[in-house]
């Protein structure tokens, strides 16, 4: 994983090397292991790279990299895990290689297959390839947007980078926030990323599963990956589906162990990360001879938040003990809390529901232990009804369609997502609600409501040439491709790369994603539980207590506690006369604020910290 940047002046004006360096090196945290800057195309094009060395740590892995007598150049961020297999295929076609990197394989694959090489890649990437013969720039992003890719363009120049904040260091670019988009992201943290927008004026993202072709006259963004063409209803029995998912998961983890540096597993104690750790432990017991396996790849790293309600250390300990594994327990550091929240929030350049510090701290601690690659469990929630809101959406859908029995089944799953002490009470409430919802008068009301025309056309238009526009019945596809996941991936990339750590996500292997989206709803949710097929697939890999956990805690900053303690003096001093927060500061001086109040305070602080000075 690295940081990439580029500038192309369309009028032939030369790119100053210092301008390119300043733009690229603003992302030194993404690549502390080396830098490369190349001026091409008679001086009008500059490609930059900050290197986080993961594969082939020698100078042979330096970027920007070229092949074919410098016709093709690449600057690349990411990992293509099946590069060994692609390399062998290219060798049979007569190609030779000078390095042990996946970078050279990508560039050679592009030379041979053109843009169709993307279909061969299994991994996560954002790269730019310059063809010096036809004077064309080719930008591509992985299927699901695991790696970020931002750009700005006008009639004078085109520029790209791995982070939004980098554009603040781009000479000739007026870095300013878009107030409308800031307000939209404040109301809904998950609406911009999946459509290609950022909160910075004239900075957009290459969308997941898209490529851009840029020449001196046009800029075209095209979808190259479409989940709609990959879904084939499964003919397997449920038990066969379980076995297949387990096989795919093992394969996805194994191929993501290819590394020349240490790998760690970020274990929270929840189902998703515990599943990954369980698979890692099983692979260790197999004693399989895997390609490019580093010496250190079997340890879990557990971030702990002493005395916090969301601390899951006790669950992680059970997983490690069951797997007979090893783990290091990393304690969240409260020192300089206010300064660190401010610093990481300004670096993030987005509106988040809670400070990103609670996430950055995990990877900072892993890096301090010598780990540069973290294997995480992201992507499952969005595919298998892992969020309370998604299950509510499904429940309401069943009610709208007058499917009483199915609504009751989903209600049982919903209740189990609440804290264990509240489950019985929630189940009783749902039982009474279902009786009410399926009374004759309410069925008539719903029929009338569903026949009304929806006139709300205020949503942002996607920048894709082929937007998905999933129906309301396609809850999980919307969550995965358009809303929560795109934003989550950006947040975790920022959080990990802030400390120069690469995240690998086995659940995001395209074979798993395509398989799961081909399954029926019953395989995903049922028998009182979400993530049904995953729970059955990892039976015997982790303790039953963890496998059967339904109450989701998740990583979150203890916002209410921070604002009422460490942040108290900062807020009173800085925002005492603030038009919105002024009344809160007076209240804060004398007593504690409630959850809703601290949420509003954080929203305003978050926006204020992002103001361009």
C-alpha positions, -999 to +999 in steps of 0.1 A: +000+000+000+013+034-009+004+070-018+001+080-054-001+113-072+000+128-106-003+161-125-009+166-162-008+201-177-029+200-208-015+231-224+021+218-225+032+238-195+059+219-176+052+204-142+078+217-118+095+189-099+091+208-066+053+210-072+051+173-078+072+165-048+052+187-025+019+172-037+032+136-035+052+139-002+022+154+016+013+117+018+046+105+033+026+087+061+012+064+034+047+055+022+076+061+045+098+036+029+107+056-002+097+082-028+097+085-066+089+114-089+090+113-127+085+141-152+073+127-185+056+138-218+081+166-225+077+179-190+039+183-189+031+151-169+044+143-134+039+109-116+046+106-079+048+077-055+053+072-017+062+036-010+051+013+018+073-017+010+053-050+013+065-071-017+101-071-029+117-047-005+146-040-028+151-011-051+135-032-079+102-024-064+106+014-066+079+034-084+070+050-106+080+019-126+084+015-163+086-013-189+090-017-226+117+009-230+098+034-209+066+033-231+045+023-201+048+039-166+028+031-135+022+046-100+002+022-080-013+017-045-026-016-034-021-054-038-030-078-065-028-110-046-029-135-075+001-118-092+021-150-089-004-169-111-007-140-136+030-137-138+034-174-147+007-170-174+026-140-188+058-159-188+043-186-210+034-158-234+070-148-236+073-120-211+103-116-187+104-099-153+130-079-135+114-078-100+094-099-075+067-072-073+030-073-083+036-038-097+055-051-127+029-079-132+001-053-134+020-032-159+029-061-181-007-074-179-019-040-191+005-041-220-007-075-231-045-074-223-053-037-221-080-026-198-095-062-197-065-071-175-087-057-146-109-088-148-079-110-140-069-092-109-079-104-074-072-077-049-075-040-040-059-013-061-058+023-074-033+028-101-024+052-130-007+039-162+008+063-187+012+051-223+039+073-237+032+062-273-005+071-276-002+099-249-030+085-227-034+081-190-054+051-177-067+052-141-084+022-125-099+014-091-107-021-077-141-036-078-154-024-045-133+007-038-111-008-011-083+016-021-091+053-025-086+074-057-093+111-060-090+136-088-097+171-099-098+184-135-104+216-155-094+229-189-058+236-177-048+204-158-058+170-144-045+158-111-050+127-089-040+115-054-047+089-028-061+113-003-083+144-004-060+163+019-032+160-006-050+186-028-044+212-001-007+209-011-013+211-049+001+243-063-025+262-083-055+244-068-080+264-047-087+241-018-121+249-003-150+231+013-184+227-004-209+238+023-238+220+007-219+187+006-206+193+042-242+196+054-253+166+034-225+145+050-234+158+084-270+146+080-258+113+065-222+102+068-226+076+042-241+093+011-212+109-007-185+083-012-207+058-031-217+085-056-182+099-062-183+131-042-161+146-014-167+176+007-140+195-011-149+216-041-139+201-074-124+169-059-141+137-068-133+100-066-128+075-093-157+052-084-153+016-073-153-007-102-145+021-127-117+033-148-109+067-163-092+073-197-076+107-200-061+123-230-054+158-241-090+164-251-113+142-230-118+126-196-141+095-195-151+075-165-165+041-173-178+012-152-157-020-157-172-041-129-209-046-125-223-069-098-255-072-117-238-093-143-222-116-117-252-128-098-264-163-106-290-178-082-273-207-065-286-242-072-267-257-042-284-269-011-279-248+020-254-272+034-235-272+002-235-233+003-221-234+038-192-257+026-185-235-004-184-203+016-159-219+040-137-230+011-138-196-005-130-179+029-099-202+034-088-194-001-092-157+003-073-157+036-045-178+022-039-156-008-038-125+014-009-140+034+015-132+005+038-107+020+075-100+026+068-082+059+050-091+091+012-096+091-011-093+121-048-098+127-068-070+141-091-089+165-120-072+182-138-102+196-168-097+173-180-124+149-163-110+118-127-105+130-129-137+151-139-157+120-107-144+102-086-153+132-102-187+134-094-193+097-058-181+103-054-206+132-068-234+111-044-227+083-015-227+107-026-262+119-028-274+083+009-267+080+004-259+043+033-247+021+020-212+010+037-189-015+055-157-002+044-164+034+062-141+059+078-155+091+054-136+114+017-139+104-002-157+132-006-131+160-037-112+170-037-076+181-065-066+203-073-029+210-087-025+245-106+004+260-105-001+298-138+007+315-155+016+282-189-001+276-178-012+241-145-029+252-146-065+239-113-077+254-130-106+272-145-119+240-112-117+221-095-136+250-119-164+245-112-166+208-074-166+213-076-193+240-099-215+219-076-212+189-045-218+211-031-187+195-011-157+207-022-121+210-010-087+222-035-065+240-030-028+231-044-002+255-060+029+241-038+058+251-057+088+266-026+111+267-030+143+247-065+132+238-078+166+226-047+173+204-049+138+189-086+141+181-081+175+165-051+162+145-067+130+132-100+148+124-083+174+103-063+147+085-095+127+078-112+156+059-147+143+063-177+144+088-178+114+110-204+104+137-175+100+162-138+109+162-117+087+140-091+085+167-106+053+182-097+036+149-064+053+141-051+042+175-055+005+167-032+007+137-008+031+154-003+005+181+001-023+156+027-004+137+046+002+169+048-036+173+064-039+139+033-048+119+027-033+085-002-055+073-034-061+091-060-087+081-094-075+091-130-086+088-147-058+070-175-062+045-196-089+062-221-066+079-231-051+046-236-085+029-253-104+057-276-079+076-250-070+102-265-036+111-296-030+131-309-005+106-307-030+077-327-055+096-353-028+105-355-020+068-361-057+060-388-059+088-406-029+074-405-044+039-422-075+052-448-055+069-455-034+037-459-066+017-483-081+043-459-110+050-468-116+087-449-148+093-417-134+077-421-102+096-422-121+128-391-141+119-372-109+111-385-093+143-369-122+163-336-114+146-340-078+154-347-084+190-315-105+193-294-076+181-302-056+213-283-060+245-290-094+261-309-080+291-333-062+267-341-090+243-372-104+260-387-069+264-380-060+227-395-093+216-427-085+235-429-050+219-425-065+184-452-091+191-476-063+201-465-042+171-471-070+146-506-076+159-513-039+154-495-037+120-514-066+106-548-054+117-573-047+089-572-009+093-534-007+091-533-030+060-555-005+042-533+024+054-502+007+040-519-001+007-528+036+003-493+048+013-475+024-011-496+036-040-486+072-035-460+086-059-426+094-045-417+129-056-384+132-036-358+138-063-333+156-041-307+128-039-273+134-054-268+120-089-240+094-091-210+103-112-210+068-127-219+063-164-239+033-153-253+039-118-267+010-099-299+026-086-310-005-066-346-009-056-356-006-019-359-043-018-322-046-026-312-035+009-278-052+011-267-042-024-274-005-016-256-009+017-226-026+001-222-007-031-237+027-025-239+037+012-223+024+043-194+003+029-179+029+006-177+053+035-164+027+059-136+017+035-125+053+031-125+058+069-105+026+076-080+033+048-073+068+063-071+054+098-046+026+090-025+045+064-022+074+089+003+050+106+015+033+075-004+001+079-021-018+050-054-035+056-063-067+038-100-078+037-106-115+029-144-111+030-140-086+002-126-111-022-148-108-053-155-145-054-170-143-019-190-111-026-204-126-058-213-158-041-230-142-012-251-119-034-262-149-053-277-165-022-313-163-010-323-141+019-329-172+040-292-180+038-283-146+052-308-141+080-330-166+098-334-188+129-331-157+151-297-146+137-282-124+111-251-136+092-266-171+092-244-187+066-212-173+081-220-186+115-225-221+101-194-219+079-171-211+108-185-237+132-156-253+152-132-225+142-142-202+171-160-207+204-198-212+202-202-182+226-186-160+199-202-177+169-236-173+184-232-137+196-259-115+181-254-082+200-231-061+180-210-036+199-185-023+172-157+002+175-167+037+185-152+066+204-167+072+239-179+105+227-201+114+257-174+106+282-147+125+263-169+157+259-178+157+296-142+152+307-111+157+286-128+179+260-147+200+285-121+228+290-114+229+253-150+234+244-157+260+270-127+281+260-131+279+222-169+278+218-182+299+246-196+325+222-204+301+194-239+307+180-249+270+183-226+257+210-226+287+233-257+274+252-241+240+256-209+254+270-228+271+298-246+239+306-212+220+304-197+243+330-221+231+357-232+196+347-229+167+323-244+167+288-265+138+275-259+116+244-280+137+220-263+169+231-228+155+227-236+143+192-247+178+181-216+193+198-193+169+179-210+176+146-203+213+150-167+207+162-161+183+134-172+209+108-152+237+125-120+216+125-122+211+088-124+248+079-097+259+055-073+285+070 
